[in-house]
Amino acid sequence: ESLIQLALEPGHRVLDVGCGTGEDVCTLAHVVGGQGQAVGVDVSGVMIAEAVRRHADCGLPVTFGVSDAQHLAFANAAFDRCRADRALMHLQSPEQALAEMVRVVRPGGKVVVFDFDWGTTFVDHPDERTTRKVIQAFSDGVPHGWIGRRLPRLCQAAGLVEIICVPHVVHIPYVIARPLLEGV
């Protein structure tokens, strides 16, 4: 969904903030084609090394680099589009990261952000009291566990206009959720 919201066109320059191992960067590169460029940055050198290993020779216009989302190493208006997918919740200052994303996108460009609101998580378990405590502890264990509900306000504060908020219900099967919640 967030890739569709970008409304990418051939020739666009697009930045993926918090790209991890780079799979989405390659998807973006397929859309922008040889005249465009897809750039992925992540604060983790390990993730970027893996992204380069997996995708550097894919024959597409992709670039990967280590960069802090809160201090992007790009010129003003360097990109047509910028996205962050499940990244802001982990940052010390998601407001600063969003301001940086806005800074590096040209006037008339697009910024698309997807993130969870862990405070709205629900689990069907017979022990309601304990389940409620586990879910709250999990949400509070993420630096910005409620970032999803804050995004419209943060986007407005960052100077974005024509803000569209599209909520999604994400069903996470218990076999996947269990390892996430066990540590809590």
C-alpha angles and dihedrals in degrees: 000000000000090000090055091049089059090068090208121194132193109279096029122135109224132185124206110200113205092014097170110190093354106246093134091047089061091048089052091048091056089058099044092045130195095320093054134057135226116203125189125194132182133171089231116086089196091058092047092049089053091047090052091047092051102039116015093096096043093113092241131111097265130145128182130195144163111255138151109240089220092058109030114193096223135103122257113278092008094140139049092210138018131188141181121192118193091336109105094065090067099050130098090226115021088172091061092046091052091048088052092050090052091047095055095048119086120242107278092025126120135250116195123187130182121186139150130253100215090184089073094053116126132189126191105228129141093234098073097174095053092040090054091052093048093049092048092048090049093050091046090049092067112078091235104016092163096048093118093067091043097055099090091051093044092049091051091048089051089059099255118149132200090036114189120193116197113184119207131194108220116199111207112190115232092246088063097037095048096071089047093053101036093080090054 
